[in-house]
Amino acid sequence: MKEEIIKLVNEEEQNLKDIFARVDENDFYNSKKVMDAFHKYKISESHFNKTTGYGYNDIGRDAIEQVFSYVLDAPAALVRTQFISGSHALTVCLFALLRPNDTLLSITGLPYDTLHEVIGIKENSSSLASYGINYKQIDLVDNDFDIETIKKVLKEDKIKVIEIQRSKGYSTRKSITIDKIEKVIREIRKISQDVIIMVDNCYCEFVEELTPLSVGADIIVGSLIKNLGGGIASNGGYIAGRKDLVALAAERLTLPGEGKEVGPSLGLNKELLQGLYFAPSVVASALKTAILTAKVMDRLGYDVEPKYDEVRADIVQNITFKNRDKLIKYCGGIQRGSAIDAYAIPLPSYIPGYDDDVIMASGSFIQGSSIELSCDGPLREPYIAFQQGSLTYEYGKIGLITALSYMEEECIKEKK
């Protein structure tokens, strides 16, 4: 790590004390909520016990779902290690809620790349479209919901499910805060009480005090190798919300007639509970790392989103490099500043579900864990790095300093 870069980062860190204090307040609120849930459902060592096979009578699994329900302000929750990713949990939820001739409406524009073949935006014989499910899309306007168009479509078409993707994915738009979700739900309910409002909550848990379910959403979906896993859960995801909708999702994940009653925990209950226990603090560390990164990179002349002092909806920090090589070098620096595989050099490559080659730095204990410090981005203009995570703020700060030092070192080599 270069001394001049350490000095620069330390200088900018001193200007963030008030903002960090607000992050700490949010951390305390959510930590208290998790502790209350553990106490309410009398979590004990017996809940760590392992089940195999069908997973009948898994008291630990059932207690975990009660705890998650409380934390997420949900009537019910499905929390399973059988979900392999957030995209898988979203897919299960969509297939559970939609039937042939139904219509899915996205009101946050184009969803994640990994959902394009799920929906049928990109052709796939197993997509929703292949089952006769329709898809419509309304783009955001100035980073906010196009409420008038949403109301018009709801009046003219029979919409079964409205999908809201809170985090930006690989796009340049802003992520969606709870206050904006509350406002759009209020307007939707003026037109329709029946439409199901589903929120993709990935990357957003514990960033704010409220959840989408607190302000009227019907069902939310997320991954356990992001925020709520606390860097300890080795895989899994959740679907939480209305009991009838969660029951449908459970029967899609397992099988009709058995739903939530089956699915062995395979000895992972302790991981899920301990991950949730640490999650508020880990999310606070990820937020502080993102805020510090925004402050430093802004000073160095890069476009960042969000700015260091903006209200945040998720843990993702955009850095626009406008240069292919700089994006690759920065990701290489994040890899070098990681604990695992720090010696490896990330190279752009094809990743299933994405149209462009992707550069991805993730020196993580858990493969693909976005709550650990990672940085990635598609190799397309304007060459944006999407940085997220850090299990502790100190490691995040080290990662940032290392990334900038590595970029400078590589640029010097090129000049020589």
LOVO-657661 format. One record per residue (C-alpha): x, y, z; chain; residue number from 0; residue in one letter. Coordinates in steps of 0.2 Angstrom, whole numbers. Each point is the difference from the previous one (the first is absolute). Last residue first. Example, Ala and Ser with C-alpha at 12.3 -4.5 7.8 and 13.67 -1.06 7.14 Angstrom:
BEGIN
+-------+-------+-------+-------+-----+-----+
|     u |     v |     w | chain |   n | res |
+-------+-------+-------+-------+-----+-----+
|    68 |    -5 |    36 |     A |   1 |   S |
|    -6 |   -17 |     3 |     A |   0 |   A |
+-------+-------+-------+-------+-----+-----+
// end
This chain:
BEGIN
+-------+-------+-------+-------+-----+-----+
|     u |     v |     w | chain |   n | res |
+-------+-------+-------+-------+-----+-----+
|    39 |    11 |   -93 |     A | 415 |   K |
|   -17 |     9 |    -2 |     A | 414 |   K |
|    -9 |   -17 |     2 |     A | 413 |   E |
|    10 |    -4 |    16 |     A | 412 |   K |
|    -5 |    17 |     7 |     A | 411 |   I |
|   -18 |    -3 |    -4 |     A | 410 |   C |
|     1 |   -17 |     9 |     A | 409 |   E |
|     7 |     7 |    16 |     A | 408 |   E |
|   -13 |    14 |     0 |     A | 407 |   E |
|   -14 |   -13 |    -2 |     A | 406 |   M |
|     7 |   -11 |    13 |     A | 405 |   Y |
|     1 |    14 |    13 |     A | 404 |   S |
|   -18 |     5 |    -4 |     A | 403 |   L |
|    -5 |   -18 |     3 |     A | 402 |   A |
|    10 |    -2 |    16 |     A | 401 |   T |
|    -7 |    16 |     8 |     A | 400 |   I |
|   -17 |    -6 |    -4 |     A | 399 |   L |
|     2 |   -18 |     6 |     A | 398 |   G |
|     9 |     7 |    16 |     A | 397 |   I |
|   -16 |    11 |     3 |     A | 396 |   K |
|   -11 |   -15 |    -3 |     A | 395 |   G |
|    10 |   -11 |    12 |     A | 394 |   Y |
|    -2 |    14 |    14 |     A | 393 |   E |
|   -18 |     2 |    -4 |     A | 392 |   Y |
|    -3 |   -19 |     4 |     A | 391 |   T |
|    -9 |   -13 |   -10 |     A | 390 |   L |
|     2 |    11 |   -15 |     A | 389 |   S |
|   -14 |     2 |   -13 |     A | 388 |   G |
|    -3 |     7 |   -18 |     A | 387 |   Q |
|     9 |     7 |   -15 |     A | 386 |   Q |
|    -8 |     2 |   -17 |     A | 385 |   F |
|    14 |     7 |   -11 |     A | 384 |   A |
|    -7 |     9 |   -15 |     A | 383 |   I |
|     8 |    -1 |   -18 |     A | 382 |   Y |
|   -11 |    14 |    -9 |     A | 381 |   P |
|    -1 |   -11 |   -11 |     A | 380 |   E |
|     1 |   -19 |     1 |     A | 379 |   R |
|    11 |   -13 |     8 |     A | 378 |   L |
|   -13 |    -4 |    13 |     A | 377 |   P |
|     4 |     4 |    18 |     A | 376 |   G |
|     7 |    -7 |    16 |     A | 375 |   D |
|     6 |     4 |    17 |     A | 374 |   C |
|     1 |   -10 |    16 |     A | 373 |   S |
|     2 |     2 |    19 |     A | 372 |   L |
|   -11 |   -13 |     9 |     A | 371 |   E |
|   -18 |     4 |     0 |     A | 370 |   I |
|    -1 |    -5 |   -19 |     A | 369 |   S |
|     5 |   -18 |     3 |     A | 368 |   S |
|     3 |    -8 |   -17 |     A | 367 |   G |
|    10 |   -15 |     7 |     A | 366 |   Q |
|     0 |     1 |    19 |     A | 365 |   I |
|    17 |     4 |     9 |     A | 364 |   F |
|     2 |    15 |   -12 |     A | 363 |   S |
|    13 |     6 |   -12 |     A | 362 |   G |
|   -13 |     7 |   -11 |     A | 361 |   S |
|     6 |    10 |   -15 |     A | 360 |   A |
|   -11 |    -2 |   -16 |     A | 359 |   M |
|     3 |     6 |   -17 |     A | 358 |   I |
|   -15 |    -4 |   -11 |     A | 357 |   V |
|    -2 |    -4 |   -18 |     A | 356 |   D |
|   -16 |     6 |    -7 |     A | 355 |   D |
|   -17 |    -9 |    -2 |     A | 354 |   D |
|    -1 |    -6 |    17 |     A | 353 |   Y |
|    -9 |   -15 |     7 |     A | 352 |   G |
|    14 |   -12 |     1 |     A | 351 |   P |
|    17 |     9 |     2 |     A | 350 |   I |
|    11 |     3 |   -15 |     A | 349 |   Y |
|    17 |     7 |     4 |     A | 348 |   S |
|    10 |    16 |     5 |     A | 347 |   P |
|    16 |    -5 |    10 |     A | 346 |   L |
|     2 |     1 |    19 |     A | 345 |   P |
|    19 |    -2 |     5 |     A | 344 |   I |
|     2 |   -12 |    14 |     A | 343 |   A |
|    13 |     3 |    14 |     A | 342 |   Y |
|   -14 |     6 |    12 |     A | 341 |   A |
|    -8 |   -17 |    -2 |     A | 340 |   D |
|    -9 |     2 |    17 |     A | 339 |   I |
|     3 |    15 |    12 |     A | 338 |   A |
|    -4 |    14 |   -12 |     A | 337 |   S |
|    11 |    15 |    -4 |     A | 336 |   G |
|     7 |    -8 |   -16 |     A | 335 |   R |
|   -17 |    -3 |    -6 |     A | 334 |   Q |
|    -5 |    18 |     3 |     A | 333 |   I |
|    15 |     5 |   -10 |     A | 332 |   G |
|    -4 |   -11 |   -15 |     A | 331 |   G |
|   -18 |     8 |     0 |     A | 330 |   C |
|     8 |    17 |    -1 |     A | 329 |   Y |
|    12 |    -6 |   -14 |     A | 328 |   K |
|   -15 |    -7 |   -10 |     A | 327 |   I |
|   -10 |    16 |     1 |     A | 326 |   L |
|    16 |    10 |    -4 |     A | 325 |   K |
|     3 |   -11 |   -15 |     A | 324 |   D |
|   -18 |     3 |    -7 |     A | 323 |   R |
|    -1 |    18 |     2 |     A | 322 |   N |
|   -15 |    11 |     4 |     A | 321 |   K |
|     5 |    -3 |    18 |     A | 320 |   F |
|   -18 |     1 |     8 |     A | 319 |   T |
|     0 |    -5 |    18 |     A | 318 |   I |
|   -16 |    -7 |     7 |     A | 317 |   N |
|    -2 |    -5 |    18 |     A | 316 |   Q |
|   -12 |   -14 |     5 |     A | 315 |   V |
|    -5 |    -2 |    18 |     A | 314 |   I |
|   -19 |     4 |    -3 |     A | 313 |   D |
|   -13 |    14 |     2 |     A | 312 |   A |
|    12 |    14 |     5 |     A | 311 |   R |
|    -3 |    18 |     4 |     A | 310 |   V |
|    13 |    11 |    -8 |     A | 309 |   E |
|    15 |     7 |     9 |     A | 308 |   D |
|    14 |   -11 |    -8 |     A | 307 |   Y |
|    -8 |     2 |   -18 |     A | 306 |   K |
|   -10 |   -14 |    -6 |     A | 305 |   P |
|     6 |    -3 |   -13 |     A | 304 |   E |
|    18 |     6 |    -4 |     A | 303 |   V |
|     8 |     9 |   -15 |     A | 302 |   D |
|    19 |     0 |     2 |     A | 301 |   Y |
|    10 |    15 |     4 |     A | 300 |   G |
|    12 |    -6 |    13 |     A | 299 |   L |
|   -10 |     9 |    13 |     A | 298 |   R |
|   -16 |    -9 |    -6 |     A | 297 |   D |
|    10 |   -17 |     2 |     A | 296 |   M |
|     4 |     4 |    18 |     A | 295 |   V |
|   -17 |     5 |     6 |     A | 294 |   K |
|    -9 |   -14 |   -10 |     A | 293 |   A |
|    12 |   -13 |     7 |     A | 292 |   T |
|    -2 |     7 |    18 |     A | 291 |   L |
|   -19 |    -1 |    -2 |     A | 290 |   I |
|     1 |   -18 |    -7 |     A | 289 |   A |
|    11 |    -6 |    14 |     A | 288 |   T |
|   -11 |     8 |    13 |     A | 287 |   K |
|   -15 |    -9 |    -8 |     A | 286 |   L |
|     9 |   -17 |     0 |     A | 285 |   A |
|     5 |     2 |    18 |     A | 284 |   S |
|   -18 |     5 |     4 |     A | 283 |   A |
|    -6 |   -16 |    -9 |     A | 282 |   V |
|    12 |   -10 |    10 |     A | 281 |   V |
|    -7 |     7 |    16 |     A | 280 |   S |
|   -18 |    -3 |    -4 |     A | 279 |   P |
|     4 |   -18 |    -7 |     A | 278 |   A |
|     9 |    -7 |    15 |     A | 277 |   F |
|   -15 |    -8 |     8 |     A | 276 |   Y |
|    -7 |    -5 |   -17 |     A | 275 |   L |
|    16 |    -9 |    -4 |     A | 274 |   G |
|     0 |    -9 |    17 |     A | 273 |   Q |
|   -18 |    -6 |    -4 |     A | 272 |   L |
|     4 |    -6 |   -17 |     A | 271 |   L |
|    16 |    -8 |     4 |     A | 270 |   E |
|    -8 |    -9 |    16 |     A | 269 |   K |
|   -14 |    -7 |   -11 |     A | 268 |   N |
|    13 |    -7 |   -13 |     A | 267 |   L |
|     0 |   -18 |     7 |     A | 266 |   G |
|    -8 |    -8 |   -16 |     A | 265 |   L |
|   -16 |    12 |     2 |     A | 264 |   S |
|   -11 |   -13 |    -8 |     A | 263 |   P |
|   -14 |     6 |   -11 |     A | 262 |   G |
|   -18 |    -5 |     3 |     A | 261 |   V |
|   -15 |     7 |    10 |     A | 260 |   E |
|     2 |    17 |    -9 |     A | 259 |   K |
|    -9 |    -7 |   -16 |     A | 258 |   G |
|    -7 |   -17 |     2 |     A | 257 |   E |
|   -16 |    -1 |   -10 |     A | 256 |   G |
|     8 |     7 |   -16 |     A | 255 |   P |
|    18 |    -3 |    -1 |     A | 254 |   L |
|    17 |     8 |     6 |     A | 253 |   T |
|     4 |    17 |    -7 |     A | 252 |   L |
|   -16 |     3 |    -8 |     A | 251 |   R |
|   -10 |    -6 |    15 |     A | 250 |   E |
|    10 |    12 |    11 |     A | 249 |   A |
|    -3 |    14 |   -12 |     A | 248 |   A |
|   -19 |    -3 |     1 |     A | 247 |   L |
|     1 |    -1 |    19 |     A | 246 |   A |
|     9 |    17 |     0 |     A | 245 |   V |
|   -14 |     7 |   -11 |     A | 244 |   L |
|   -14 |    -6 |    12 |     A | 243 |   D |
|    10 |     6 |    16 |     A | 242 |   K |
|     3 |    18 |    -7 |     A | 241 |   R |
|    18 |     5 |     1 |     A | 240 |   G |
|    17 |    -9 |    -1 |     A | 239 |   A |
|    11 |    -9 |   -13 |     A | 238 |   I |
|    18 |    -4 |     6 |     A | 237 |   Y |
|    16 |    -6 |    -7 |     A | 236 |   G |
|    14 |   -13 |     3 |     A | 235 |   G |
|    19 |    -2 |     0 |     A | 234 |   N |
|    15 |    -1 |    11 |     A | 233 |   S |
|    -8 |    11 |    14 |     A | 232 |   A |
|    14 |     8 |     9 |     A | 231 |   I |
|     3 |    16 |    -9 |     A | 230 |   G |
|   -14 |     9 |     9 |     A | 229 |   G |
|   -13 |   -11 |    -9 |     A | 228 |   G |
|   -13 |    14 |     0 |     A | 227 |   L |
|    10 |    11 |   -11 |     A | 226 |   N |
|     6 |   -10 |   -14 |     A | 225 |   K |
|     4 |   -19 |    -1 |     A | 224 |   I |
|   -17 |    -2 |     8 |     A | 223 |   L |
|   -10 |     6 |   -15 |     A | 222 |   S |
|   -16 |    10 |    -1 |     A | 221 |   G |
|   -19 |     0 |    -4 |     A | 220 |   V |
|   -14 |    11 |     5 |     A | 219 |   I |
|   -19 |    -3 |     0 |     A | 218 |   I |
|   -16 |    10 |     2 |     A | 217 |   D |
|     8 |    18 |     1 |     A | 216 |   A |
|   -10 |    12 |    12 |     A | 215 |   G |
|    12 |    11 |     8 |     A | 214 |   V |
|     8 |   -11 |    14 |     A | 213 |   S |
|     1 |   -14 |   -13 |     A | 212 |   L |
|    12 |    10 |   -10 |     A | 211 |   P |
|    11 |     0 |    15 |     A | 210 |   T |
|     3 |    14 |    13 |     A | 209 |   L |
|    16 |     5 |     9 |     A | 208 |   E |
|    11 |     3 |   -15 |     A | 207 |   E |
|    15 |    -9 |    -6 |     A | 206 |   V |
|    -5 |   -15 |    10 |     A | 205 |   F |
|    -5 |   -10 |   -16 |     A | 204 |   E |
|     3 |     9 |   -16 |     A | 203 |   C |
|    13 |   -11 |   -10 |     A | 202 |   Y |
|   -15 |   -11 |    -7 |     A | 201 |   C |
|   -17 |     7 |     4 |     A | 200 |   N |
|    -9 |    -6 |   -16 |     A | 199 |   D |
|   -17 |     7 |     4 |     A | 198 |   V |
|   -16 |    -9 |    -5 |     A | 197 |   M |
|   -17 |    10 |     0 |     A | 196 |   I |
|   -14 |   -12 |    -4 |     A | 195 |   I |
|   -15 |     9 |    -8 |     A | 194 |   V |
|   -16 |    -2 |     9 |     A | 193 |   D |
|    -3 |    17 |     9 |     A | 192 |   Q |
|     1 |     9 |   -17 |     A | 191 |   S |
|    -1 |    18 |    -6 |     A | 190 |   I |
|     2 |    10 |    17 |     A | 189 |   K |
|    11 |   -14 |     6 |     A | 188 |   R |
|    13 |     4 |   -14 |     A | 187 |   I |
|     1 |    18 |     6 |     A | 186 |   E |
|     4 |    -5 |    18 |     A | 185 |   R |
|    12 |   -14 |    -6 |     A | 184 |   I |
|     9 |    14 |   -10 |     A | 183 |   V |
|     3 |    11 |    15 |     A | 182 |   K |
|     5 |   -14 |    12 |     A | 181 |   E |
|    13 |    -6 |   -13 |     A | 180 |   I |
|     7 |    18 |    -2 |     A | 179 |   K |
|     2 |     1 |    19 |     A | 178 |   D |
|     8 |   -17 |     1 |     A | 177 |   I |
|    15 |     6 |   -11 |     A | 176 |   T |
|     2 |    -7 |   -18 |     A | 175 |   I |
|    17 |    -1 |    -8 |     A | 174 |   S |
|     6 |    13 |   -11 |     A | 173 |   K |
|     1 |    -3 |   -19 |     A | 172 |   R |
|    17 |    -3 |    -9 |     A | 171 |   T |
|    -4 |   -19 |    -3 |     A | 170 |   S |
|     9 |   -16 |     4 |     A | 169 |   Y |
|   -12 |    -5 |    14 |     A | 168 |   G |
|    -8 |    16 |     7 |     A | 167 |   K |
|    -7 |    -7 |    17 |     A | 166 |   S |
|   -18 |     2 |     4 |     A | 165 |   R |
|    -8 |   -11 |   -14 |     A | 164 |   Q |
|   -19 |     2 |     1 |     A | 163 |   I |
|   -11 |   -13 |    -8 |     A | 162 |   E |
|   -18 |     3 |    -2 |     A | 161 |   I |
|   -10 |   -17 |    -1 |     A | 160 |   V |
|   -17 |    -4 |    -8 |     A | 159 |   K |
|    -3 |    15 |   -11 |     A | 158 |   I |
|   -17 |     1 |   -10 |     A | 157 |   K |
|     3 |    14 |   -12 |     A | 156 |   D |
|    -7 |    17 |    -3 |     A | 155 |   E |
|    -2 |     7 |    18 |     A | 154 |   K |
|    16 |    -8 |     6 |     A | 153 |   L |
|     9 |     7 |   -15 |     A | 152 |   V |
|    -6 |    18 |     3 |     A | 151 |   K |
|     4 |    -1 |    18 |     A | 150 |   K |
|    18 |    -5 |    -4 |     A | 149 |   I |
|     1 |    13 |   -13 |     A | 148 |   T |
|    -5 |    13 |    12 |     A | 147 |   E |
|    12 |    -6 |    13 |     A | 146 |   I |
|    16 |     0 |   -10 |     A | 145 |   D |
|    10 |    -6 |    15 |     A | 144 |   F |
|    16 |    10 |     4 |     A | 143 |   D |
|    18 |     1 |    -7 |     A | 142 |   N |
|    -4 |    14 |   -11 |     A | 141 |   D |
|   -14 |   -10 |    -8 |     A | 140 |   V |
|     1 |   -19 |     3 |     A | 139 |   L |
|    -5 |   -12 |   -14 |     A | 138 |   D |
|   -16 |    -9 |    -1 |     A | 137 |   I |
|     1 |   -18 |    -6 |     A | 136 |   Q |
|   -13 |   -13 |    -5 |     A | 135 |   K |
|     1 |   -19 |     0 |     A | 134 |   Y |
|   -12 |   -13 |    -5 |     A | 133 |   N |
|    -1 |   -18 |     7 |     A | 132 |   I |
|    -4 |   -13 |   -14 |     A | 131 |   G |
|    11 |   -14 |     8 |     A | 130 |   Y |
|    14 |     3 |   -12 |     A | 129 |   S |
|    -1 |    19 |     5 |     A | 128 |   A |
|     4 |    -6 |    18 |     A | 127 |   L |
|    16 |    -7 |    -6 |     A | 126 |   S |
|     5 |   -19 |    -2 |     A | 125 |   S |
|     2 |     1 |   -19 |     A | 124 |   S |
|    11 |    15 |     1 |     A | 123 |   N |
|     0 |    16 |   -11 |     A | 122 |   E |
|     6 |    15 |     8 |     A | 121 |   K |
|   -13 |    11 |     7 |     A | 120 |   I |
|    -8 |   -16 |     5 |     A | 119 |   G |
|    -2 |     3 |    18 |     A | 118 |   I |
|    13 |   -13 |     6 |     A | 117 |   V |
|    11 |     3 |   -15 |     A | 116 |   E |
|     1 |    19 |     5 |     A | 115 |   H |
|     1 |    -3 |    18 |     A | 114 |   L |
|    19 |    -2 |     1 |     A | 113 |   T |
|     2 |    17 |    -9 |     A | 112 |   D |
|    -8 |     8 |    15 |     A | 111 |   Y |
|   -17 |     8 |    -4 |     A | 110 |   P |
|    -4 |    13 |   -14 |     A | 109 |   L |
|   -10 |    15 |     7 |     A | 108 |   G |
|    -5 |     3 |    18 |     A | 107 |   T |
|   -19 |    -3 |    -3 |     A | 106 |   I |
|     1 |   -18 |    -5 |     A | 105 |   S |
|   -17 |    -7 |    -5 |     A | 104 |   L |
|    -4 |   -18 |     0 |     A | 103 |   L |
|   -15 |    -5 |   -10 |     A | 102 |   T |
|   -10 |   -16 |     2 |     A | 101 |   D |
|    -5 |   -10 |   -15 |     A | 100 |   N |
|     8 |   -16 |     7 |     A |  99 |   P |
|     2 |     1 |    19 |     A |  98 |   R |
|    11 |    11 |    11 |     A |  97 |   L |
|     3 |     0 |    19 |     A |  96 |   L |
|    10 |   -16 |     2 |     A |  95 |   A |
|    10 |     3 |   -16 |     A |  94 |   F |
|     5 |    17 |     5 |     A |  93 |   L |
|     5 |    -5 |    18 |     A |  92 |   C |
|    10 |   -15 |    -6 |     A |  91 |   V |
|     9 |    12 |   -12 |     A |  90 |   T |
|     3 |    13 |    13 |     A |  89 |   L |
|     8 |   -13 |    12 |     A |  88 |   A |
|    11 |    -6 |   -14 |     A |  87 |   H |
|     6 |    17 |    -4 |     A |  86 |   S |
|     4 |     3 |    18 |     A |  85 |   G |
|    11 |   -15 |    -1 |     A |  84 |   S |
|     0 |   -19 |     3 |     A |  83 |   I |
|   -16 |    -1 |     9 |     A |  82 |   F |
|     0 |   -18 |     9 |     A |  81 |   Q |
|     8 |     9 |    15 |     A |  80 |   T |
|   -17 |     5 |     5 |     A |  79 |   R |
|    -9 |    15 |     8 |     A |  78 |   V |
|   -19 |     0 |    -4 |     A |  77 |   L |
|    -8 |    14 |    10 |     A |  76 |   A |
|   -17 |     4 |     7 |     A |  75 |   A |
|   -10 |    15 |     6 |     A |  74 |   P |
|    15 |    11 |    -4 |     A |  73 |   A |
|     7 |    15 |     9 |     A |  72 |   D |
|    18 |    -5 |    -7 |     A |  71 |   L |
|     7 |    -3 |    17 |     A |  70 |   V |
|   -15 |    -9 |     7 |     A |  69 |   Y |
|    -2 |   -11 |   -15 |     A |  68 |   S |
|    18 |    -4 |     0 |     A |  67 |   F |
|    -1 |    -6 |    18 |     A |  66 |   V |
|   -15 |   -11 |    -4 |     A |  65 |   Q |
|     9 |    -7 |   -15 |     A |  64 |   E |
|    15 |    -4 |    11 |     A |  63 |   I |
|   -12 |    -9 |    13 |     A |  62 |   A |
|    -7 |   -11 |   -14 |     A |  61 |   D |
|    17 |    -5 |    -6 |     A |  60 |   R |
|     6 |    -3 |    18 |     A |  59 |   G |
|   -16 |   -11 |     4 |     A |  58 |   I |
|     3 |   -11 |   -15 |     A |  57 |   D |
|   -15 |   -11 |     2 |     A |  56 |   N |
|     2 |    -9 |   -17 |     A |  55 |   Y |
|    16 |     4 |    -9 |     A |  54 |   G |
|    -3 |   -12 |   -15 |     A |  53 |   Y |
|    17 |    -8 |     1 |     A |  52 |   G |
|    11 |     9 |    13 |     A |  51 |   T |
|    -3 |    10 |    16 |     A |  50 |   T |
|    14 |     8 |    10 |     A |  49 |   K |
|    -1 |     8 |    17 |     A |  48 |   N |
|     4 |    19 |     2 |     A |  47 |   F |
|   -18 |     3 |     7 |     A |  46 |   H |
|     4 |   -10 |    16 |     A |  45 |   S |
|    13 |    13 |     4 |     A |  44 |   E |
|   -13 |    12 |     4 |     A |  43 |   S |
|   -11 |    14 |    -8 |     A |  42 |   I |
|   -14 |     5 |    11 |     A |  41 |   K |
|   -12 |     6 |   -14 |     A |  40 |   Y |
|    -2 |    18 |     8 |     A |  39 |   K |
|    18 |     0 |     6 |     A |  38 |   H |
|     8 |    -3 |   -17 |     A |  37 |   F |
|   -12 |    12 |    -8 |     A |  36 |   A |
|     4 |    14 |    13 |     A |  35 |   D |
|    18 |    -3 |    -4 |     A |  34 |   M |
|    -3 |     3 |   -18 |     A |  33 |   V |
|   -10 |    16 |     3 |     A |  32 |   K |
|    14 |     6 |    12 |     A |  31 |   K |
|    13 |    -2 |   -14 |     A |  30 |   S |
|   -11 |     9 |   -12 |     A |  29 |   N |
|    -1 |    15 |    11 |     A |  28 |   Y |
|    18 |     0 |     5 |     A |  27 |   F |
|     6 |    -1 |   -18 |     A |  26 |   D |
|   -12 |    14 |    -5 |     A |  25 |   N |
|     9 |    11 |    13 |     A |  24 |   E |
|    17 |    -6 |    -6 |     A |  23 |   D |
|    -4 |     6 |   -17 |     A |  22 |   V |
|    -5 |    17 |     6 |     A |  21 |   R |
|    17 |     1 |    10 |     A |  20 |   A |
|     9 |    -5 |   -17 |     A |  19 |   F |
|    -8 |    16 |    -8 |     A |  18 |   I |
|     5 |    11 |    14 |     A |  17 |   D |
|    18 |    -7 |     0 |     A |  16 |   K |
|     2 |     1 |   -19 |     A |  15 |   L |
|    13 |    14 |    -2 |     A |  14 |   N |
|    13 |    -9 |    10 |     A |  13 |   Q |
|    -1 |   -14 |   -12 |     A |  12 |   E |
|     5 |    12 |   -14 |     A |  11 |   E |
|    17 |     4 |     8 |     A |  10 |   E |
|     3 |   -19 |     4 |     A |   9 |   N |
|    -3 |    -5 |   -18 |     A |   8 |   V |
|    12 |    14 |    -7 |     A |   7 |   L |
|    14 |    -5 |    13 |     A |   6 |   K |
|    -2 |   -19 |    -4 |     A |   5 |   I |
|     1 |     5 |   -19 |     A |   4 |   I |
|    16 |    10 |     4 |     A |   3 |   E |
|     8 |   -14 |     9 |     A |   2 |   E |
|    -3 |   -13 |   -13 |     A |   1 |   K |
|    -7 |   -17 |     5 |     A |   0 |   M |
+-------+-------+-------+-------+-----+-----+
// end
